[in-house]
Amino acid sequence: MGIYATFHTTTLKNDFKKATIYEYMIIGFTFLLTAFLANILYFSVLAKNKSFVVSALIYTSPIFTLILAWWVLKEDINIYGLIGVLFIVTGIILISYNT
């Protein structure tokens, strides 16, 4: 997002000026609710499982991001994306077996 914001500052400024207070309140409420629920879920899972298992599952998010980008956004998956996900999965497996 930072890179996008750097190259599209005028577009972002115009969009921020067009937004209403109600839209900012919806975005803020959604952010707070999502962050709160994510933390509650994280700590409840952490209380019931070992920490290395939970942390290994958290770092699988690039796998799901790649799948959802292909499925929902219809993006092409190239060899670099697959190799990157393969490295991530290998790292997760190695860290999990380290304990």
C-alpha positions in Angstrom: 0.0 0.0 0.0 2.9 2.3 0.7 4.3 1.9 -2.8 0.9 2.4 -4.3 0.4 5.6 -2.2 3.8 6.9 -3.3 2.9 6.7 -7.0 -0.8 7.7 -6.8 -0.8 10.6 -4.3 -3.1 12.8 -6.4 -5.7 10.0 -6.8 -5.6 9.2 -3.1 -6.0 12.9 -2.2 -9.0 13.3 -4.4 -10.6 10.1 -3.1 -10.0 11.2 0.5 -11.7 14.5 -0.2 -14.7 12.8 -1.7 -15.3 10.5 1.3 -17.9 11.5 3.8 -17.7 11.3 7.6 -20.1 8.3 7.5 -17.7 6.4 5.2 -14.8 7.1 7.5 -16.8 5.9 10.5 -17.7 2.7 8.6 -14.1 2.1 7.7 -13.0 2.8 11.3 -15.6 0.6 12.8 -14.9 -2.3 10.4 -11.2 -2.0 11.2 -11.7 -2.0 15.0 -14.2 -4.9 14.8 -11.9 -7.0 12.6 -8.8 -6.3 14.7 -10.7 -7.2 17.9 -12.2 -10.4 16.5 -8.8 -11.5 15.0 -7.1 -11.0 18.3 -9.8 -12.9 20.2 -9.6 -15.7 17.7 -5.8 -15.8 17.9 -5.6 -15.9 21.6 -8.3 -18.5 21.9 -6.5 -20.8 19.4 -3.2 -20.1 21.2 -4.7 -21.1 24.5 -5.8 -24.5 23.2 -2.8 -25.4 21.0 1.0 -25.3 21.1 2.5 -22.0 20.1 4.7 -23.4 17.3 1.6 -24.9 15.6 -0.3 -21.7 15.8 2.6 -19.6 14.5 3.2 -22.1 11.6 -0.5 -21.8 10.6 -0.3 -18.0 10.7 2.6 -18.0 8.2 0.6 -20.0 5.7 -1.3 -16.9 4.7 0.7 -16.4 1.4 -0.6 -19.8 0.2 -4.2 -18.7 0.7 -3.4 -15.3 -0.8 -2.0 -16.9 -3.9 -5.0 -19.2 -4.2 -7.6 -16.4 -3.6 -5.8 -14.0 -6.0 -6.1 -16.6 -8.7 -9.7 -17.6 -7.9 -11.3 -14.3 -6.9 -9.2 -11.7 -8.8 -8.5 -14.0 -11.8 -4.7 -13.2 -11.6 -2.2 -15.4 -13.4 0.0 -17.5 -11.2 3.6 -17.5 -12.5 6.5 -19.7 -11.6 8.0 -17.1 -9.2 4.8 -17.1 -7.1 4.8 -20.9 -7.0 8.4 -21.1 -6.1 7.9 -18.5 -3.4 5.0 -20.4 -1.9 7.1 -23.6 -2.1 9.8 -21.9 -0.1 7.3 -20.7 2.5 5.8 -24.1 2.9 9.2 -25.7 3.2 10.2 -23.1 5.9 7.0 -23.8 7.8 7.6 -27.5 7.8 11.2 -27.1 8.9 10.3 -24.8 11.7 7.5 -27.1 12.8 9.8 -30.1 13.0 12.4 -28.1 14.8 10.6 -28.5 18.2 
